[in-house]
Amino acid sequence: MTAAGTAPGRVAVVTDSTAHLTAQEVEGLGVVVVPLEVVISGRTGLDGVQVQADEVARALSAWEPVTTSRPAPARFLAAYDRAQAQGAEAVLSVHLSGALSGTVEAARLAAREARLPVTVLDSQQIGLALGFAVLAAAGAAAAGAGLGQVTSLAQATLAGSSTDFYVDTLEHLRRGGRVGATSAFVGGVLAVKPLLTIREGRIEPLEKVRTAGRALARLADIAAERAGDRPVRLGVQHLDAEDKAQQVAALLAQRLPAAPPVLVRQMGAVIGAHVGPGVVAVVVAPHTPVPPAEGP
């Protein structure tokens, strides 16, 4: 578990390592991060602590076995206890999609044993779509918002967010049992480059594109369509595909010049383990203003 150097405010925000937040973001807003576990060829380590994304990319490229597992409920309970010890009166615990991982269920089990009120939220998202919601919630908490406001802001951010991504191959998703409806793509996987999306917490097919270059351009087109005229935050994530990610970020900057700078960030070890090297994902999230603090 990693925690900020500054104590949480009245409401503490807890998330997991799949939110892909930086140390500066975590420390600056007092977010508590509970890491998932990654197993590479039988060796277990904590996501982002003992196992990094580049190590997972190398293992997957060599077709070494890589699996992941949720944190034990005791890790979440320790996070909630620590938040209380630092002065929090309540906790919002926001986690990756329950349709893809048992992490949120582990958090719910721990919340039942916590000594302060804990609201557990299934983001139905992954990566920076989860991360942007956590940052919005933590910003509101730092400004003095109560649990209800902090939760509502996280929910509104998630409801307006999208994650669309390109993968070089569906094999890693298939091996991890997370292909789902994308199995319809498998028959023609050698002839197409699949674009996928997160819909209601699950990985679903979006489009088939003939070339990698066209797939990346199409990702930027789709993101611009999803953004529309509203204020948004944009993120591009990748695993061992920095050049592709920068290419998509440049296209997004051209299509959405009024948006803040595009965040380009490598995926964490857990998400990377399931999508494989070469993945590029685009996240669009509403840029929601922090609500005024609640009265006493």
Contacts in CASP RR format, 6 or more apart in sequence:
PFRMAT RR
TARGET T0000
AUTHOR 0000-0000-0000
METHOD contacts of the structure
MODEL  1
MTAAGTAPGRVAVVTDSTAHLTAQEVEGLGVVVVPLEVVISGRTGLDGVQ
VQADEVARALSAWEPVTTSRPAPARFLAAYDRAQAQGAEAVLSVHLSGAL
SGTVEAARLAAREARLPVTVLDSQQIGLALGFAVLAAAGAAAAGAGLGQV
TSLAQATLAGSSTDFYVDTLEHLRRGGRVGATSAFVGGVLAVKPLLTIRE
GRIEPLEKVRTAGRALARLADIAAERAGDRPVRLGVQHLDAEDKAQQVAA
LLAQRLPAAPPVLVRQMGAVIGAHVGPGVVAVVVAPHTPVPPAEGP
1 32 0 8 1.000
1 33 0 8 1.000
1 34 0 8 1.000
1 35 0 8 1.000
1 75 0 8 1.000
1 78 0 8 1.000
1 79 0 8 1.000
1 82 0 8 1.000
2 23 0 8 1.000
2 26 0 8 1.000
2 32 0 8 1.000
2 33 0 8 1.000
2 35 0 8 1.000
2 49 0 8 1.000
3 26 0 8 1.000
3 30 0 8 1.000
3 32 0 8 1.000
3 33 0 8 1.000
3 79 0 8 1.000
3 82 0 8 1.000
4 26 0 8 1.000
4 27 0 8 1.000
4 28 0 8 1.000
4 29 0 8 1.000
4 30 0 8 1.000
4 31 0 8 1.000
4 32 0 8 1.000
5 27 0 8 1.000
5 30 0 8 1.000
6 27 0 8 1.000
6 28 0 8 1.000
6 30 0 8 1.000
7 30 0 8 1.000
7 86 0 8 1.000
7 87 0 8 1.000
7 88 0 8 1.000
8 30 0 8 1.000
8 32 0 8 1.000
8 83 0 8 1.000
8 86 0 8 1.000
8 87 0 8 1.000
8 88 0 8 1.000
8 141 0 8 1.000
9 30 0 8 1.000
9 86 0 8 1.000
9 87 0 8 1.000
9 88 0 8 1.000
9 141 0 8 1.000
9 142 0 8 1.000
9 144 0 8 1.000
10 87 0 8 1.000
10 88 0 8 1.000
10 89 0 8 1.000
10 90 0 8 1.000
10 141 0 8 1.000
10 144 0 8 1.000
10 146 0 8 1.000
11 88 0 8 1.000
11 89 0 8 1.000
11 90 0 8 1.000
11 91 0 8 1.000
11 92 0 8 1.000
11 141 0 8 1.000
11 144 0 8 1.000
11 145 0 8 1.000
11 146 0 8 1.000
11 147 0 8 1.000
11 150 0 8 1.000
12 30 0 8 1.000
12 32 0 8 1.000
12 83 0 8 1.000
12 86 0 8 1.000
12 88 0 8 1.000
12 90 0 8 1.000
12 91 0 8 1.000
12 92 0 8 1.000
12 141 0 8 1.000
13 29 0 8 1.000
13 30 0 8 1.000
13 31 0 8 1.000
13 32 0 8 1.000
13 91 0 8 1.000
13 92 0 8 1.000
13 93 0 8 1.000
13 94 0 8 1.000
13 134 0 8 1.000
13 137 0 8 1.000
13 138 0 8 1.000
13 141 0 8 1.000
13 150 0 8 1.000
14 31 0 8 1.000
14 32 0 8 1.000
14 33 0 8 1.000
14 34 0 8 1.000
14 76 0 8 1.000
14 79 0 8 1.000
14 80 0 8 1.000
14 83 0 8 1.000
14 91 0 8 1.000
14 92 0 8 1.000
14 93 0 8 1.000
14 94 0 8 1.000
14 107 0 8 1.000
15 21 0 8 1.000
15 31 0 8 1.000
15 32 0 8 1.000
15 33 0 8 1.000
15 34 0 8 1.000
15 93 0 8 1.000
15 94 0 8 1.000
15 95 0 8 1.000
15 130 0 8 1.000
15 131 0 8 1.000
15 134 0 8 1.000
16 33 0 8 1.000
16 34 0 8 1.000
16 35 0 8 1.000
16 36 0 8 1.000
16 71 0 8 1.000
16 95 0 8 1.000
16 96 0 8 1.000
16 103 0 8 1.000
17 33 0 8 1.000
17 34 0 8 1.000
17 35 0 8 1.000
17 36 0 8 1.000
17 46 0 8 1.000
17 47 0 8 1.000
17 48 0 8 1.000
17 49 0 8 1.000
17 268 0 8 1.000
17 270 0 8 1.000
18 36 0 8 1.000
18 47 0 8 1.000
18 95 0 8 1.000
18 96 0 8 1.000
18 101 0 8 1.000
18 103 0 8 1.000
18 126 0 8 1.000
18 127 0 8 1.000
18 130 0 8 1.000
18 268 0 8 1.000
18 270 0 8 1.000
18 271 0 8 1.000
19 33 0 8 1.000
19 94 0 8 1.000
19 96 0 8 1.000
19 127 0 8 1.000
19 128 0 8 1.000
19 130 0 8 1.000
19 131 0 8 1.000
19 134 0 8 1.000
20 127 0 8 1.000
20 128 0 8 1.000
20 130 0 8 1.000
20 131 0 8 1.000
20 237 0 8 1.000
20 265 0 8 1.000
20 267 0 8 1.000
20 268 0 8 1.000
20 271 0 8 1.000
21 31 0 8 1.000
21 33 0 8 1.000
21 131 0 8 1.000
21 134 0 8 1.000
21 135 0 8 1.000
22 265 0 8 1.000
25 31 0 8 1.000
25 135 0 8 1.000
26 33 0 8 1.000
29 135 0 8 1.000
29 138 0 8 1.000
29 139 0 8 1.000
29 141 0 8 1.000
29 142 0 8 1.000
30 138 0 8 1.000
30 142 0 8 1.000
31 134 0 8 1.000
31 135 0 8 1.000
31 138 0 8 1.000
32 79 0 8 1.000
32 82 0 8 1.000
32 83 0 8 1.000
34 71 0 8 1.000
34 75 0 8 1.000
34 76 0 8 1.000
34 79 0 8 1.000
34 107 0 8 1.000
35 46 0 8 1.000
35 47 0 8 1.000
35 48 0 8 1.000
35 49 0 8 1.000
35 71 0 8 1.000
36 46 0 8 1.000
36 47 0 8 1.000
36 68 0 8 1.000
36 69 0 8 1.000
36 70 0 8 1.000
36 71 0 8 1.000
36 101 0 8 1.000
36 103 0 8 1.000
36 270 0 8 1.000
37 44 0 8 1.000
37 45 0 8 1.000
37 46 0 8 1.000
37 47 0 8 1.000
37 68 0 8 1.000
37 69 0 8 1.000
37 70 0 8 1.000
37 71 0 8 1.000
38 44 0 8 1.000
38 45 0 8 1.000
38 46 0 8 1.000
38 47 0 8 1.000
38 51 0 8 1.000
38 56 0 8 1.000
38 66 0 8 1.000
38 67 0 8 1.000
38 68 0 8 1.000
38 269 0 8 1.000
38 270 0 8 1.000
38 273 0 8 1.000
39 45 0 8 1.000
39 65 0 8 1.000
39 66 0 8 1.000
39 67 0 8 1.000
39 68 0 8 1.000
39 69 0 8 1.000
40 51 0 8 1.000
40 55 0 8 1.000
40 56 0 8 1.000
40 59 0 8 1.000
40 64 0 8 1.000
40 65 0 8 1.000
40 66 0 8 1.000
41 59 0 8 1.000
41 64 0 8 1.000
41 65 0 8 1.000
41 66 0 8 1.000
42 65 0 8 1.000
45 51 0 8 1.000
47 68 0 8 1.000
47 268 0 8 1.000
47 269 0 8 1.000
47 270 0 8 1.000
48 268 0 8 1.000
48 269 0 8 1.000
51 269 0 8 1.000
52 268 0 8 1.000
52 269 0 8 1.000
53 239 0 8 1.000
53 266 0 8 1.000
53 267 0 8 1.000
53 268 0 8 1.000
53 269 0 8 1.000
53 272 0 8 1.000
54 240 0 8 1.000
54 266 0 8 1.000
55 269 0 8 1.000
56 66 0 8 1.000
56 239 0 8 1.000
56 268 0 8 1.000
56 269 0 8 1.000
56 272 0 8 1.000
56 273 0 8 1.000
57 239 0 8 1.000
57 240 0 8 1.000
57 272 0 8 1.000
57 276 0 8 1.000
57 277 0 8 1.000
59 66 0 8 1.000
60 66 0 8 1.000
60 172 0 8 1.000
60 272 0 8 1.000
60 273 0 8 1.000
60 276 0 8 1.000
60 277 0 8 1.000
61 240 0 8 1.000
61 277 0 8 1.000
66 273 0 8 1.000
67 176 0 8 1.000
67 273 0 8 1.000
68 101 0 8 1.000
68 269 0 8 1.000
68 270 0 8 1.000
68 273 0 8 1.000
68 274 0 8 1.000
70 101 0 8 1.000
70 102 0 8 1.000
70 103 0 8 1.000
70 105 0 8 1.000
70 106 0 8 1.000
71 103 0 8 1.000
71 106 0 8 1.000
72 106 0 8 1.000
73 106 0 8 1.000
73 107 0 8 1.000
73 109 0 8 1.000
73 110 0 8 1.000
73 113 0 8 1.000
74 110 0 8 1.000
75 106 0 8 1.000
75 110 0 8 1.000
76 93 0 8 1.000
76 106 0 8 1.000
76 107 0 8 1.000
76 109 0 8 1.000
76 110 0 8 1.000
76 111 0 8 1.000
77 110 0 8 1.000
77 113 0 8 1.000
77 114 0 8 1.000
79 93 0 8 1.000
79 110 0 8 1.000
80 91 0 8 1.000
80 93 0 8 1.000
80 110 0 8 1.000
80 111 0 8 1.000
80 114 0 8 1.000
80 115 0 8 1.000
80 116 0 8 1.000
80 118 0 8 1.000
81 114 0 8 1.000
81 115 0 8 1.000
83 91 0 8 1.000
83 116 0 8 1.000
84 114 0 8 1.000
84 115 0 8 1.000
84 116 0 8 1.000
88 116 0 8 1.000
89 116 0 8 1.000
89 117 0 8 1.000
90 116 0 8 1.000
90 117 0 8 1.000
90 118 0 8 1.000
90 119 0 8 1.000
90 146 0 8 1.000
90 147 0 8 1.000
91 111 0 8 1.000
91 114 0 8 1.000
91 116 0 8 1.000
91 117 0 8 1.000
91 118 0 8 1.000
91 119 0 8 1.000
92 118 0 8 1.000
92 119 0 8 1.000
92 121 0 8 1.000
92 137 0 8 1.000
92 141 0 8 1.000
92 147 0 8 1.000
92 150 0 8 1.000
92 151 0 8 1.000
92 154 0 8 1.000
93 107 0 8 1.000
93 111 0 8 1.000
93 118 0 8 1.000
93 119 0 8 1.000
93 120 0 8 1.000
93 121 0 8 1.000
94 120 0 8 1.000
94 121 0 8 1.000
94 123 0 8 1.000
94 130 0 8 1.000
94 133 0 8 1.000
94 134 0 8 1.000
94 137 0 8 1.000
94 154 0 8 1.000
95 101 0 8 1.000
95 103 0 8 1.000
95 104 0 8 1.000
95 107 0 8 1.000
95 120 0 8 1.000
95 121 0 8 1.000
95 122 0 8 1.000
95 123 0 8 1.000
95 130 0 8 1.000
96 103 0 8 1.000
96 104 0 8 1.000
96 123 0 8 1.000
96 125 0 8 1.000
96 126 0 8 1.000
96 127 0 8 1.000
96 130 0 8 1.000
97 104 0 8 1.000
97 122 0 8 1.000
97 123 0 8 1.000
97 124 0 8 1.000
97 125 0 8 1.000
97 126 0 8 1.000
97 198 0 8 1.000
97 201 0 8 1.000
97 202 0 8 1.000
98 104 0 8 1.000
98 105 0 8 1.000
98 122 0 8 1.000
98 124 0 8 1.000
98 201 0 8 1.000
99 124 0 8 1.000
99 200 0 8 1.000
99 201 0 8 1.000
99 202 0 8 1.000
100 126 0 8 1.000
100 178 0 8 1.000
100 201 0 8 1.000
100 202 0 8 1.000
100 203 0 8 1.000
104 120 0 8 1.000
104 121 0 8 1.000
104 122 0 8 1.000
107 118 0 8 1.000
107 120 0 8 1.000
108 120 0 8 1.000
110 118 0 8 1.000
111 118 0 8 1.000
111 119 0 8 1.000
111 120 0 8 1.000
117 147 0 8 1.000
119 147 0 8 1.000
119 148 0 8 1.000
119 151 0 8 1.000
121 151 0 8 1.000
121 154 0 8 1.000
121 155 0 8 1.000
121 158 0 8 1.000
123 129 0 8 1.000
123 130 0 8 1.000
123 133 0 8 1.000
123 154 0 8 1.000
123 158 0 8 1.000
124 158 0 8 1.000
124 198 0 8 1.000
124 200 0 8 1.000
124 201 0 8 1.000
125 133 0 8 1.000
125 158 0 8 1.000
125 161 0 8 1.000
125 163 0 8 1.000
125 198 0 8 1.000
125 201 0 8 1.000
126 163 0 8 1.000
126 198 0 8 1.000
126 271 0 8 1.000
127 163 0 8 1.000
127 237 0 8 1.000
127 267 0 8 1.000
127 271 0 8 1.000
127 281 0 8 1.000
127 283 0 8 1.000
128 163 0 8 1.000
128 235 0 8 1.000
128 237 0 8 1.000
128 263 0 8 1.000
128 265 0 8 1.000
128 281 0 8 1.000
128 283 0 8 1.000
128 285 0 8 1.000
129 158 0 8 1.000
129 161 0 8 1.000
129 162 0 8 1.000
129 163 0 8 1.000
129 198 0 8 1.000
129 283 0 8 1.000
129 285 0 8 1.000
130 158 0 8 1.000
132 157 0 8 1.000
132 161 0 8 1.000
132 233 0 8 1.000
132 283 0 8 1.000
132 285 0 8 1.000
133 154 0 8 1.000
133 157 0 8 1.000
133 158 0 8 1.000
133 161 0 8 1.000
133 285 0 8 1.000
134 154 0 8 1.000
136 153 0 8 1.000
136 154 0 8 1.000
136 157 0 8 1.000
136 288 0 8 1.000
136 290 0 8 1.000
137 150 0 8 1.000
137 151 0 8 1.000
137 153 0 8 1.000
137 154 0 8 1.000
137 157 0 8 1.000
139 290 0 8 1.000
140 146 0 8 1.000
140 149 0 8 1.000
140 150 0 8 1.000
140 153 0 8 1.000
140 290 0 8 1.000
140 291 0 8 1.000
141 150 0 8 1.000
143 290 0 8 1.000
143 291 0 8 1.000
143 292 0 8 1.000
143 293 0 8 1.000
144 293 0 8 1.000
144 294 0 8 1.000
145 153 0 8 1.000
145 290 0 8 1.000
145 291 0 8 1.000
145 292 0 8 1.000
145 293 0 8 1.000
145 294 0 8 1.000
146 293 0 8 1.000
146 294 0 8 1.000
149 291 0 8 1.000
149 294 0 8 1.000
153 288 0 8 1.000
153 290 0 8 1.000
153 291 0 8 1.000
156 286 0 8 1.000
156 288 0 8 1.000
157 285 0 8 1.000
157 286 0 8 1.000
157 288 0 8 1.000
160 285 0 8 1.000
160 286 0 8 1.000
161 283 0 8 1.000
161 284 0 8 1.000
161 285 0 8 1.000
161 286 0 8 1.000
162 197 0 8 1.000
162 198 0 8 1.000
162 223 0 8 1.000
162 226 0 8 1.000
162 283 0 8 1.000
162 284 0 8 1.000
163 197 0 8 1.000
163 198 0 8 1.000
163 281 0 8 1.000
163 282 0 8 1.000
163 283 0 8 1.000
164 195 0 8 1.000
164 196 0 8 1.000
164 197 0 8 1.000
164 198 0 8 1.000
164 206 0 8 1.000
164 219 0 8 1.000
164 222 0 8 1.000
164 223 0 8 1.000
164 226 0 8 1.000
164 281 0 8 1.000
164 282 0 8 1.000
165 195 0 8 1.000
165 196 0 8 1.000
165 197 0 8 1.000
165 219 0 8 1.000
165 237 0 8 1.000
165 275 0 8 1.000
165 279 0 8 1.000
165 280 0 8 1.000
165 281 0 8 1.000
165 282 0 8 1.000
166 193 0 8 1.000
166 194 0 8 1.000
166 195 0 8 1.000
166 196 0 8 1.000
166 209 0 8 1.000
166 212 0 8 1.000
166 215 0 8 1.000
166 216 0 8 1.000
166 219 0 8 1.000
166 279 0 8 1.000
166 280 0 8 1.000
166 281 0 8 1.000
167 173 0 8 1.000
167 194 0 8 1.000
167 196 0 8 1.000
167 275 0 8 1.000
167 276 0 8 1.000
167 278 0 8 1.000
167 279 0 8 1.000
168 193 0 8 1.000
168 212 0 8 1.000
168 276 0 8 1.000
168 277 0 8 1.000
168 278 0 8 1.000
168 279 0 8 1.000
169 189 0 8 1.000
169 276 0 8 1.000
170 179 0 8 1.000
170 182 0 8 1.000
170 185 0 8 1.000
170 186 0 8 1.000
170 189 0 8 1.000
170 194 0 8 1.000
172 273 0 8 1.000
172 274 0 8 1.000
172 275 0 8 1.000
172 276 0 8 1.000
173 179 0 8 1.000
173 182 0 8 1.000
173 203 0 8 1.000
173 274 0 8 1.000
173 275 0 8 1.000
174 183 0 8 1.000
174 186 0 8 1.000
176 274 0 8 1.000
178 203 0 8 1.000
178 274 0 8 1.000
179 186 0 8 1.000
179 203 0 8 1.000
180 202 0 8 1.000
180 203 0 8 1.000
180 204 0 8 1.000
181 202 0 8 1.000
181 203 0 8 1.000
181 204 0 8 1.000
181 205 0 8 1.000
182 194 0 8 1.000
182 196 0 8 1.000
182 203 0 8 1.000
182 204 0 8 1.000
182 205 0 8 1.000
184 205 0 8 1.000
185 192 0 8 1.000
185 194 0 8 1.000
185 205 0 8 1.000
185 208 0 8 1.000
191 210 0 8 1.000
192 208 0 8 1.000
192 209 0 8 1.000
192 210 0 8 1.000
193 208 0 8 1.000
193 209 0 8 1.000
193 210 0 8 1.000
193 211 0 8 1.000
193 212 0 8 1.000
193 213 0 8 1.000
193 214 0 8 1.000
193 215 0 8 1.000
194 205 0 8 1.000
194 206 0 8 1.000
194 207 0 8 1.000
194 208 0 8 1.000
194 209 0 8 1.000
195 205 0 8 1.000
195 206 0 8 1.000
195 207 0 8 1.000
195 208 0 8 1.000
195 209 0 8 1.000
195 215 0 8 1.000
195 218 0 8 1.000
195 219 0 8 1.000
195 222 0 8 1.000
196 203 0 8 1.000
196 204 0 8 1.000
196 205 0 8 1.000
196 206 0 8 1.000
197 203 0 8 1.000
197 204 0 8 1.000
197 205 0 8 1.000
197 206 0 8 1.000
198 204 0 8 1.000
206 222 0 8 1.000
207 218 0 8 1.000
209 215 0 8 1.000
209 218 0 8 1.000
212 244 0 8 1.000
216 244 0 8 1.000
216 247 0 8 1.000
216 248 0 8 1.000
216 251 0 8 1.000
216 280 0 8 1.000
217 251 0 8 1.000
219 248 0 8 1.000
219 280 0 8 1.000
219 282 0 8 1.000
220 248 0 8 1.000
220 251 0 8 1.000
220 252 0 8 1.000
220 255 0 8 1.000
220 282 0 8 1.000
221 255 0 8 1.000
222 282 0 8 1.000
223 234 0 8 1.000
223 252 0 8 1.000
223 255 0 8 1.000
223 256 0 8 1.000
223 282 0 8 1.000
223 284 0 8 1.000
224 252 0 8 1.000
224 255 0 8 1.000
224 256 0 8 1.000
226 284 0 8 1.000
227 234 0 8 1.000
227 256 0 8 1.000
227 259 0 8 1.000
227 284 0 8 1.000
230 286 0 8 1.000
230 287 0 8 1.000
231 259 0 8 1.000
231 286 0 8 1.000
231 287 0 8 1.000
232 256 0 8 1.000
232 259 0 8 1.000
232 284 0 8 1.000
232 285 0 8 1.000
232 286 0 8 1.000
232 287 0 8 1.000
233 259 0 8 1.000
233 260 0 8 1.000
233 263 0 8 1.000
233 284 0 8 1.000
233 285 0 8 1.000
233 286 0 8 1.000
233 287 0 8 1.000
234 249 0 8 1.000
234 252 0 8 1.000
234 256 0 8 1.000
234 259 0 8 1.000
234 260 0 8 1.000
234 262 0 8 1.000
234 263 0 8 1.000
234 282 0 8 1.000
234 283 0 8 1.000
234 284 0 8 1.000
234 285 0 8 1.000
235 249 0 8 1.000
235 262 0 8 1.000
235 263 0 8 1.000
235 264 0 8 1.000
235 265 0 8 1.000
235 282 0 8 1.000
235 283 0 8 1.000
235 284 0 8 1.000
236 245 0 8 1.000
236 246 0 8 1.000
236 248 0 8 1.000
236 249 0 8 1.000
236 252 0 8 1.000
236 262 0 8 1.000
236 263 0 8 1.000
236 264 0 8 1.000
236 265 0 8 1.000
236 280 0 8 1.000
236 281 0 8 1.000
236 282 0 8 1.000
236 283 0 8 1.000
237 245 0 8 1.000
237 264 0 8 1.000
237 265 0 8 1.000
237 266 0 8 1.000
237 267 0 8 1.000
237 279 0 8 1.000
237 280 0 8 1.000
237 281 0 8 1.000
237 283 0 8 1.000
238 244 0 8 1.000
238 245 0 8 1.000
238 264 0 8 1.000
238 266 0 8 1.000
238 267 0 8 1.000
238 278 0 8 1.000
238 279 0 8 1.000
238 280 0 8 1.000
238 281 0 8 1.000
239 266 0 8 1.000
239 267 0 8 1.000
239 268 0 8 1.000
239 271 0 8 1.000
239 272 0 8 1.000
239 275 0 8 1.000
239 276 0 8 1.000
239 277 0 8 1.000
239 278 0 8 1.000
239 279 0 8 1.000
240 277 0 8 1.000
240 278 0 8 1.000
241 277 0 8 1.000
241 278 0 8 1.000
241 279 0 8 1.000
241 280 0 8 1.000
242 264 0 8 1.000
242 266 0 8 1.000
244 278 0 8 1.000
244 280 0 8 1.000
245 264 0 8 1.000
245 280 0 8 1.000
246 264 0 8 1.000
248 280 0 8 1.000
248 282 0 8 1.000
249 262 0 8 1.000
249 264 0 8 1.000
252 259 0 8 1.000
252 262 0 8 1.000
252 282 0 8 1.000
253 259 0 8 1.000
253 261 0 8 1.000
253 262 0 8 1.000
260 287 0 8 1.000
267 275 0 8 1.000
267 279 0 8 1.000
267 281 0 8 1.000
272 279 0 8 1.000
275 281 0 8 1.000
END
